[in-house]
Amino acid sequence: MVLDIDETTLSNYEEMVKAGFAYDSAVFHAWINTAKAPAIPGTLRLYREAQQLGVSVFFITGRSEAERDATERNLREQGFQNWQQLFLRSPEQTSEPMATYKSGARAAIAAQGYRLVLNVGDQWSDNKGKPQAAYFVKYPDPYYFIP
C-alpha cells in the first residue's frame, strides 16, 4: 500500500488556518519541522488494518529529504509506527513534476518485488504515470492542487 502524507496521512489544516490559507514556503516548512501535524483518522484506521493483514506500507511524499527526521518523528508520534519505506524528494528531484517523481518512487517499490495493491492520495498526481496500484483512492482536497 502506498500513502501520500500531506492531507492524506497527516493534516496541515492548523498551519493553513494560521496562514490564512495562503502558501508561504518558509512558513510551511517550519510547520513541517515542528512535527505536530495530526493524523487523519481514516488513514490511521486504514494503516492499522493493513498492518494487521501483513500489507507492507510505503509513504511517498513531496516533502524534501531535509525534512526526513521531522516527518518520521511526526508519523511515529501519530501512530504510524511500522512502515517499509519513506520516499522524500532529493534536491535533484525538486524540479521534476510531482507525477514524475511519484511514479518513479512507485517504480522503485515495484522493482523491489512488491505488488502495488492500493494507492491513497489527495492529488491526481499521486497516481499519474506507471506503474499504478490496482486501486487508487483520491481524498478530496479543497485547499490546493498539484498538477
C-alpha positions in Angstrom: 0.0 0.0 0.0 1.2 3.5 -0.9 0.2 6.5 1.1 0.8 10.2 0.4 1.5 12.2 3.6 0.2 15.8 3.4 -3.6 16.0 3.6 -3.8 12.2 3.2 -1.9 10.8 6.3 -1.2 14.0 8.2 -3.3 17.1 8.3 -1.8 20.6 7.9 -5.1 22.3 8.5 -3.8 24.1 11.6 -0.9 25.7 9.7 -3.2 26.6 6.8 -5.6 28.4 9.1 -2.8 30.3 10.7 -1.5 31.3 7.2 -5.0 32.4 6.1 -4.9 29.6 3.5 -2.0 31.3 1.7 1.1 29.3 0.9 4.4 30.6 2.2 7.1 28.0 1.6 9.3 29.1 4.6 6.3 29.1 7.0 5.1 25.7 5.7 8.5 24.1 6.0 8.9 25.5 9.5 5.5 23.9 10.3 6.7 20.5 9.0 9.7 20.7 11.2 7.6 21.1 14.3 6.3 17.5 13.6 2.9 18.4 15.1 0.6 17.6 12.2 -2.2 15.3 13.5 -3.1 12.0 11.8 -6.1 11.9 9.5 -8.2 9.3 11.5 -9.5 7.4 8.5 -6.0 6.9 7.1 -4.7 5.8 10.5 -7.5 3.1 10.6 -6.6 2.0 7.1 -2.9 1.8 8.0 -3.7 -0.3 11.1 -5.9 -2.6 9.1 -3.1 -3.0 6.5 -0.6 -3.8 9.3 -2.9 -6.4 10.7 -3.2 -8.0 7.3 0.5 -8.1 6.8 0.5 -5.5 4.0 3.7 -3.5 3.5 3.2 0.2 3.7 5.2 2.8 1.8 4.9 6.6 2.1 5.7 8.8 -0.9 5.7 12.5 -0.2 6.6 15.6 -1.9 8.4 16.7 1.2 12.1 17.2 0.9 14.8 14.8 2.1 15.9 17.6 4.5 12.6 17.1 6.4 13.1 13.3 6.9 13.7 13.4 10.7 10.7 15.6 11.4 8.5 13.6 9.1 9.5 10.3 10.6 9.0 11.6 14.1 5.6 13.1 13.2 4.4 9.8 11.6 5.6 7.7 14.6 4.0 10.1 17.2 0.7 9.9 15.3 0.6 6.1 15.4 2.3 5.2 12.1 5.0 3.0 13.8 6.0 0.5 11.2 6.4 1.1 7.5 8.5 -0.4 4.8 10.0 2.8 3.3 9.5 6.6 3.2 10.3 8.3 -0.1 11.1 12.1 0.1 12.3 14.3 -2.7 16.1 14.7 -3.1 17.4 18.1 -4.1 17.8 16.7 -7.7 14.2 15.8 -7.8 12.7 19.1 -6.8 12.5 20.3 -10.4 10.7 17.2 -11.5 6.9 17.3 -11.9 5.2 15.7 -8.9 3.7 12.9 -11.1 7.1 12.0 -12.5 8.7 11.9 -9.0 5.9 9.8 -7.5 5.6 7.3 -10.4 9.4 6.9 -10.1 9.1 6.1 -6.4 6.3 3.6 -7.2 8.6 2.0 -9.9 11.3 1.7 -7.2 8.8 -0.2 -5.0 7.8 -2.5 -7.8 11.4 -3.1 -8.6 11.9 -4.5 -5.1 9.3 -7.2 -5.9 6.2 -5.6 -4.3 2.8 -5.6 -6.0 1.1 -2.3 -5.7 -2.4 -3.0 -4.4 -3.7 0.3 -3.1 -2.5 3.9 -3.5 -4.1 6.7 -1.4 -3.6 10.4 -2.0 -5.2 13.8 -2.2 -3.9 14.8 -5.6 -4.5 13.3 -9.0 -0.7 13.5 -9.5 -0.4 10.9 -6.7 -1.5 8.3 -9.2 -0.3 9.5 -12.6 2.3 7.6 -14.5 3.3 4.0 -14.4 3.3 1.8 -12.5 -0.1 2.2 -10.8 -1.6 0.3 -8.0 -4.6 -2.0 -8.6 -6.8 0.5 -6.8 -6.4 4.3 -6.2 -8.4 6.3 -3.6 -8.3 10.0 -4.0 -9.2 12.0 -0.9 -10.9 15.4 -1.5 -8.6 18.4 -1.0 -10.3 21.8 -1.2 -7.1 23.6 -0.3 -4.6 23.2 -3.1 -4.0 21.4 -6.4 -0.7 19.9 -7.5 -0.5 19.0 -11.2 
